Amino acid sequence: MEKTAAAYIRKYRLDQILEERHVSMLELKTWKRRDILLHADTELHHLLFLVEGKAKTSYISANGQTVLHSFLYPLSILGEVELWKQMPVLNEVTALSEVITLQLPLVRCEQSLRQDVRFLQYLVSELSEKLKNSNRNASISLSYPVENRLASYLMAVCERDVFQEDHGEVSSMIGCSYRQLQRSLSQFCEQGLLCKCEKGVYRINNRKQLQTLGAGHLWRNYIMSVDIKIVNRGIFKKKLSMHDFLETGLQAGVMDSTWRMQPLEAESADDFILYDPSCIARGIQVVWKQPYEVELYLLLPTCHQEIEAFYALIQHLCKRWKTSAFEQDGETQELRSIAGIKQHLTTFSDECLGSFLKEHADGCFFSAMHPLWFEQQDHEEMHDDFGAWLHNHQKQDVYYAVPRVYQKEDGFFGVYTITSTVDSLLPIKPEAPFGMKDPVSGEDIQIDTWYAAFYDLEEETFLGQLPYEAFVKEIHLSECERYDAKMRKLPGMRAAHQRELIQQYGVDI
């Protein structure tokens, strides 16, 4: 492809995002590997669209360590938070390869950008996607052993299969000590995954095995996943419709920022979740941003039924586009090979589940409807029938409560809202939503005070709130039906009972 501003504008349809006057201001810039695209704590002068290459974002924690935040791939926008909040650059952005950006000089268009409705709609979409990915990474990345985190990092950053990063920086980024990093690198060499070329320089010997160990790019996708790409390469191309995805009996929804399934309101969407209503498991993510290209992601471990549904969908979409091949984890596969692929993946998924439970007495599985928390007492049931364990939890018609977080002068407070007559899942110990950060410090948010608020469904009015601790104690939440390791099922409360609690324990916020 011709590397011109006009070519990239056409490729990523930036003229559908920006007004014509803003498109005309876009400037092409090339960055070398290790160049810093944005410096933290400096004034933002340009809004950047990453159109080629890859980069990473990082920040300095309170203890002075460099912490990896995320990896960036085309098309990514850089500086949108700073633009909207009119604040200095939050995170440092560093090129991991040759990077090409289109940059928009803010001195010429900042005010008009902030008034451009079409651009603001795009900005909301991008920020939602980044929040979702940040939540995923923040909540699970450090729950994996050092070897998995290192393998994932190597797969994401190695240029031409060569690793020569500063080891002290890498150890900080993946959350381990310098000694742990050296031990893991030596272990990878002994296993034949890496070859040490010289001091501090390694070459990847076995990319496929390293990718498996790295959980399919843990930092980019989330936990372990199977990544599928299907491309319509025919001369006479047919566009897919939502009906094509649902013909196999699957249902669709979208994830909100707290990992809860929400109804799919539009007839089409470019990022949604499919699930089998007869066996609700981890969910199949669909990324459908190109008319003749679709990406599918299956989280591992999962149950055998969902693996079957996943490959049935692949077969269906391939036949719809009259193609006999698809890409799985970057490698071309033929439809005729699916039976063998399924058998291998089923075995691998079972092994992943066993290994994960062996290493983690408790934890969380991000699933189709919402997160599911487990502890040691769940292990036997999960080993016996992981699909039944996933489905029996998620099939229940119950409201999965998440808090709203508010800021006050001296800190933050969280509120769980309980609607009268509605069965709700509530935590015995309240927690901030996954990945929520303090907008000032950038650290994990610390919530000082928790409340339970009541809403009268019949009268459509808020009744008031009381301290969450008093609420939990008064209704004996710990004695309610166990849903999972953290959540309890509270039967729908009568509005009269809610009023009694407010009268006795109610406080003003």
MARNU-472645 format. One record per residue (C-alpha): residue in three letters; y, z, x. Coordinates in steps of 0.001 Angstrom, whole numbers, plus 500000, padded with zeros to 6 digits. Each point is the difference from the previous one (the first is absolute). Layout:
<recs>
ALAYZX
...
</recs>
This chain:
<recs>
MET500000500000500000
GLU503503499211501138
LYS501674503222501152
THR503363499591498338
ALA501903502201497591
ALA499666497357497274
ALA496206499795500482
TYR499541503766499648
ILE502353500118497020
ARG497803497409498272
LYS496737501686501040
TYR500953503405498617
ARG502195498673497160
LEU502926502126501091
ASP502272497820497890
GLN498337501642496980
ILE500884503441501333
LEU503527499468501310
GLU503030498233498626
GLU500832496645501575
ARG502989501447501873
HIS497770502649501580
VAL497282497484500888
SER502582497949501902
MET500805503077502156
LEU496413500547501207
GLU499671499767503787
LEU496737499381501889
LYS499211502367502867
THR496984500234502298
TRP498864503293501516
LYS497644500558502921
ARG497123502464499949
ARG501260503597500364
ASP503532499037498995
ILE501591502551497696
LEU501144498359496797
LEU501659503119498607
HIS501044503117501892
ALA499749503305498148
ASP503247501853499258
THR502163496916500551
GLU502145498111497534
LEU498275497165498148
HIS501767496701500668
HIS497421497531498671
LEU497429499940497239
LEU496834498518501559
PHE497226497928498425
LEU496915499992502244
VAL498558496482499575
GLU497600499736502969
GLY498171502469502265
LYS499347503697499572
ALA501903503189500709
LYS499648503739499631
THR502294502717498688
SER500045503471501507
TYR502095503149499937
ILE500517503132502080
SER498516503105498387
ALA501540503469500097
ASN497902500875503068
GLY501280496973501895
GLN496891497819499674
THR500087496316499114
VAL498092499525496739
LEU498720496676498734
HIS501237499295496487
SER498729496522499147
PHE499326496450501150
LEU502047497080498734
TYR498842496461499282
PRO501673496978498381
LEU501728500108497621
SER501578503399500676
ILE503593501026499443
LEU501614502417502485
GLY503030502131499267
GLU499851500046496207
VAL500006503810499741
GLU502918500274502402
LEU501872497286498114
TRP499583501724496668
LYS500632503543501230
GLN502785498885502400
MET498496502071502763
PRO498996499535503673
VAL496648498399500853
LEU497160502431499207
ASN497093498688502078
GLU499693498023503201
VAL498453496544499538
THR498221498473503023
ALA498512496522500395
LEU496249499981500692
SER499938496253500645
GLU502541497242500044
VAL501936500568496804
ILE502279497685498064
THR502518501376497523
LEU502610498619497687
GLN502973502316500119
LEU502840500412497572
PRO503291501302501450
LEU501039502905497767
VAL503628499921501059
ARG500291496794497974
CYS497933500800496956
GLU499152503711499611
GLN502017500535496834
SER498856496799498317
LEU496343500772500852
ARG500301503390498309
GLN501154498211496847
ASP497403497209500052
VAL497597500851497149
ARG497309497552501133
PHE500014501436503529
LEU499973503575498689
GLN496941499233497863
TYR498236498701503103
LEU501124503093501901
VAL498468502306497390
SER496703498108500230
GLU499963500202503803
LEU500859503698500062
SER497253500732497467
GLU497469498153502156
LYS501132501846503142
LEU499790503338498195
LYS496494499208498826
ASN498858499042503502
SER501770502997501518
ASN498261502299497529
ARG496635498530500896
ASN500523500250503728
ALA501545503442499931
SER497332501492497813
ILE496887498762501772
SER500644498668503485
LEU499845503338501800
SER496892501064498058
TYR497934497612502109
PRO498598500812503454
VAL501956498936503085
GLU497536497176500716
ASN500676498379496603
ARG503763500363500346
LEU499973498554503508
ALA497807497063499014
SER502298499255497080
TYR503062500170502251
LEU498408497678502571
MET499197497428497317
ALA503586500034498797
VAL501925499888503290
CYS497877498169502575
GLU501518496677500967
ARG497335497512501157
ASP497483502877499959
VAL501815501836502823
PHE501050503646499701
GLN502609501231502466
GLU502167502435498036
ASP501393503254501346
HIS497176502481499454
GLY502276502965499412
GLU501822498112497263
VAL496759498806498416
SER498513503505499921
SER503093501259498180
MET499903497133497538
ILE496373500437498968
GLY500217503788499961
CYS497822501105502899
SER500373501470503461
TYR500273497886503145
ARG496600501302501113
GLN498397499051496667
LEU501377496479500354
GLN498610499605503519
ARG496615501282498907
SER499890497573497073
LEU500991497052502213
SER497248500894502472
GLN497542500302497119
PHE500976496540498706
CYS499388498561503477
GLU496565501646500186
GLN499146498527496588
GLY501085496534501071
LEU502898499837497557
LEU502592499877502804
CYS500057498932503613
LYS502359501732502432
CYS501808497296501978
GLU502272502228502079
LYS501758503329499704
GLY501361500297496474
VAL498872496499498981
TYR496998499282497748
ARG498546496888498433
ILE498164499913496657
ASN496360498971500471
ASN498665500379496470
ARG502695499354497392
LYS497645500052497016
GLN498501503381500834
LEU503421501430500843
GLN501334498768496678
THR497149501711498176
LEU500676503232501876
GLY503712499617499268
ALA499300499855496305
GLY501322496486499439
HIS503503500777501288
LEU500407503516498709
TRP503734499894500550
ARG500473496764498149
ASN497665500279497076
TYR498784503538499242
ILE496810501730500996
MET497249497413500389
SER500075496785498101
VAL498449496560499710
ASP502757497395500187
ILE499446496680498208
LYS502178496896499930
ILE499306497037497725
VAL502054496827500442
ASN500130496942497776
ARG499948497142502485
GLY499211497251497500
ILE502147496952499450
PHE500379500659496268
LYS500879503677499914
LYS499569502242496985
LYS501979503179499595
LEU498215503178499052
SER500918502040496958
MET499442503664499250
HIS497208498878497692
ASP498120498669503049
PHE499898503488501490
LEU498918501688496770
GLU497285497521498986
THR497395501957501948
GLY500505503043497742
LEU502433501859502257
GLN503185501670498811
ALA503356500138501753
GLY502813502442500671
VAL502594500878502591
MET500440503053502171
ASP503159502065499773
SER501521501767503002
THR497744503034499448
TRP496733497988499984
ARG499479500141496244
MET498821496976498068
GLN502579498593497576
PRO499534497221497424
LEU500613496441501136
GLU502839499066497692
ALA500677496455501158
GLU497631497052499531
SER500049499489503749
ALA500677502132503060
ASP499850499428503739
ASP498448503366500907
PHE497633501820497657
ILE496722501905499776
LEU496794498814498313
TYR497248502349498896
ASP496724499882498094
PRO500384502127496813
SER496236500652499963
CYS500156501423503545
ILE503524501065500979
ALA499901500429503776
ARG502537499390502819
GLY501599496884498513
ILE500478496478501388
GLN503508499238501209
VAL501259496472499341
VAL502935498546501934
TRP500988496746498331
LYS503417499029501360
GLN499139496392500870
PRO499024497583497182
TYR497017498576501875
GLU498948503041502019
VAL498674503363498900
GLU499011503093501992
LEU497523502625498844
TYR499437503447501492
LEU497047502273499326
LEU500228503604501165
LEU497034501536501807
PRO497981501996499412
THR499399498994496414
CYS497078499723497601
HIS497441497213499797
GLN501232498881496557
GLU503528499378501268
ILE498713497985502973
GLU498102497817497515
ALA503117499581497863
PHE502078499193503085
TYR497801497115501145
ALA499515498755496440
LEU503793499668499860
ILE500056498162503346
GLN497376497537498761
HIS501881499496496755
LEU503346499292501697
CYS498428497691502581
LYS498329497966497248
ARG503276499907498089
TRP501614498403503050
LYS496880497959500834
THR499682501427503492
SER496760501071501625
ALA501542502303502614
PHE502240503040500322
GLU501289502207502796
GLN498653503525500449
ASP501749502162502593
GLY501391496859501624
GLU496653498153500241
THR498973497010497844
GLN497014500672497720
GLU498052497667497717
LEU499239500842496376
ARG496308499521500687
SER500169502949502414
ILE501232502493497409
ALA496603501549499298
GLY499565500961503650
ILE503605501156500285
LYS499612502264496960
GLN496821501542501357
HIS501630500721503363
LEU503158501382498416
THR498082502237497621
THR498141501560502922
PHE503202500335502015
SER501829501605497060
ASP497239502582499574
GLU500181500756503714
CYS503789500375499777
LEU499664502473497142
GLY497401502028501874
SER502052500066503194
PHE503195500867498170
LEU498457502914498096
LYS498337501245503167
GLU503363500129501761
HIS502082501177497027
ALA498989502948497855
ASP502924499250497724
GLY502434497170499519
CYS501181497278497636
PHE498838496575498848
PHE502704497701498705
SER498367498509496951
ALA500778497533497236
MET501650502431497557
HIS501349502693502323
PRO499075502037503084
LEU496760501974499827
TRP499706503160502078
PHE496687501352501163
GLU498614503054501786
GLN496670501140501355
GLN498499500696496572
ASP500498496333499042
HIS498039498587502942
GLU496554500057498419
GLU501151498217496849
MET501906497404502055
HIS496978499349502194
ASP497689499678496980
ASP502148497507498063
PHE503470499298501369
GLY500701497513497200
ALA499223502530497272
TRP502174502613501725
LEU502935497580500134
HIS499525498689496459
ASN499371503296498203
HIS503299501355501241
GLN502119496941499307
LYS498636499081496562
GLN501561503100498468
ASP503001499450497732
VAL502313502554501536
TYR503532500052501447
TYR500107500327503804
ALA503146502043500602
VAL502224499457503027
PRO503221501838500761
ARG503557498783499931
VAL501922501192503022
TYR503693500880499897
GLN502458500956502695
LYS502363502922499889
GLU502476501324502526
ASP497531502320501718
GLY496857497890499792
PHE497623498267497589
PHE498167501041496856
GLY497128498371498122
VAL499270499824496277
TYR496697499299498224
THR500555498981496381
ILE497366500988497417
THR500135498143496690
SER498848501820496898
THR496533499109498615
VAL499251497760503039
ASP497043500868502250
SER501373500151503550
LEU498670500261503539
LEU502001502543501978
PRO499636501521503466
ILE499468503704500467
LYS502171499708503094
PRO502858497485499586
GLU500664497449502733
ALA502607497368500814
PRO498991496385499291
PHE498264498102502822
GLY502298498906502779
MET503246501283498460
LYS502596500507502737
ASP503205501966500307
PRO502649497228499860
VAL502117501797502612
SER497472501202502582
GLY497284497420499365
GLU497407502768500163
ASP497458500833497306
ILE501877501490497108
GLN499828503773499543
ILE500229501167496413
ASP501245503551499652
THR499591500605496268
TRP497658498684497322
TYR500429499928496222
ALA497977499064496948
ALA502045498257497304
PHE498935499529496389
TYR500560497020497730
ASP499468500117496232
LEU498422496665499149
GLU500548500282496260
GLU503701500881500242
GLU500501497876503146
THR501957502684501789
PHE499738502117503154
LEU499467503665499260
GLY500843501414503423
GLN498246501045503205
LEU498504503022501711
PRO498779500756503541
TYR496780498101500666
GLU498285503082501428
ALA500669501931496798
PHE498744497063497937
VAL496740499722501968
LYS499385503719499690
GLU500837500231496299
ILE497750497109498864
HIS497196500903502463
LEU499996496509501480
SER497429500951502641
GLU497518500709497192
CYS500561496623498287
GLU497437497199500326
ARG499751498752503586
TYR500940496351500372
ASP499799499663503782
ALA500658502144503054
LYS503715500402499225
MET500532499198496343
ARG499115501906496845
LYS499852498620496468
LEU502455501765497714
PRO499278499397496284
GLY503013498828498035
MET502337502930499359
ARG501594500650496641
ALA503782499760499995
ALA500130503492498476
HIS498118501393503002
GLN502366498189502365
ARG502988501533498228
GLU498471503452500349
LEU499648499535503754
ILE503576498739500309
GLN501255502982498019
GLN498131502364502299
TYR500351498338503430
GLY502595497242499543
VAL502599499433502701
ASP502906497635500541
ILE499932497468502817
</recs>
